[in-house]
Amino acid sequence: MSYGLRRVLGWIALPADIGFMVYLVYGPPRDWEDGKKWLYRALMVASLAGIHLIVKLIFPGAGDEDTPDGGRHEDDADDRTDLDRATRRDV
């Protein structure tokens, strides 16, 4: 998947996941008990994990220390712009 497509999909999915989280916080009834209480908590954790994965889509490689070129991976090498090619000497 190209770098640009990852970012677009991430920016589309982020408001949807935040909206789902807001619904879980303010929307469902507070009198859920037993199994529904655990389902509610599992959905909250899944929504937080979803936000984490969406951020990884938007910023792939951010925080990866093992890549020598600052987080860019080999499969993203074709997505460099002409300005990147002009300014980098190793390309």
C-alpha positions in Angstrom: 0.0 0.0 0.0 1.4 3.4 -0.9 2.3 6.0 1.6 -0.3 8.5 0.3 -3.1 5.9 0.4 -2.2 4.9 4.0 -2.6 8.5 5.0 -5.9 9.0 3.2 -7.4 5.9 4.7 -6.1 6.9 8.2 -7.6 10.4 8.0 -10.9 8.9 6.8 -11.0 6.3 9.6 -9.9 8.6 12.4 -13.1 10.7 12.7 -15.2 7.5 12.4 -13.4 5.9 15.3 -13.4 9.0 17.4 -17.2 9.3 16.7 -17.6 5.7 17.8 -15.7 6.4 21.0 -17.8 9.5 21.7 -21.0 7.4 21.2 -19.7 4.8 23.7 -18.9 7.5 26.2 -22.1 9.5 25.9 -24.6 7.4 24.0 -25.4 4.0 25.5 -27.4 3.6 28.7 -25.4 3.5 32.0 -27.5 0.7 33.4 -25.8 -2.1 31.5 -25.1 -5.0 33.7 -23.3 -8.4 33.5 -22.4 -9.3 29.9 -23.3 -5.9 28.5 -21.0 -4.2 30.9 -18.0 -6.3 29.7 -19.0 -5.8 26.1 -19.0 -2.1 26.7 -15.6 -2.2 28.2 -14.3 -4.4 25.4 -15.6 -2.0 22.8 -13.9 0.9 24.6 -10.5 -0.9 24.5 -11.0 -1.9 20.9 -11.8 1.7 20.0 -8.6 2.9 21.7 -6.6 0.2 19.9 -8.2 1.3 16.7 -7.0 4.9 17.2 -3.5 3.5 17.8 -3.6 1.6 14.5 -5.0 4.5 12.6 -2.2 6.7 13.9 0.2 4.0 12.6 -1.5 4.3 9.2 -1.1 8.0 9.1 2.5 8.1 10.3 4.1 4.7 9.3 7.5 4.3 10.8 7.2 7.0 13.4 9.1 5.8 16.4 10.8 3.0 14.5 14.5 3.3 15.4 15.6 0.4 13.3 15.2 2.1 9.9 18.3 4.1 8.8 16.4 6.6 6.7 14.2 8.1 9.5 11.3 5.7 9.4 10.9 5.2 5.6 10.7 1.6 4.6 11.9 -0.1 1.4 8.4 -0.5 0.0 7.8 3.3 0.4 10.9 4.1 -1.7 8.9 4.6 -4.9 6.7 7.2 -3.2 9.4 9.8 -2.8 8.7 13.1 -4.5 11.0 14.8 -7.0 12.0 17.2 -4.3 13.1 14.3 -2.1 15.1 12.9 -5.0 16.7 16.2 -5.6 17.7 16.9 -2.0 18.9 13.3 -1.1 22.3 12.3 -2.3 21.9 8.6 -1.7 18.9 8.2 -4.1 
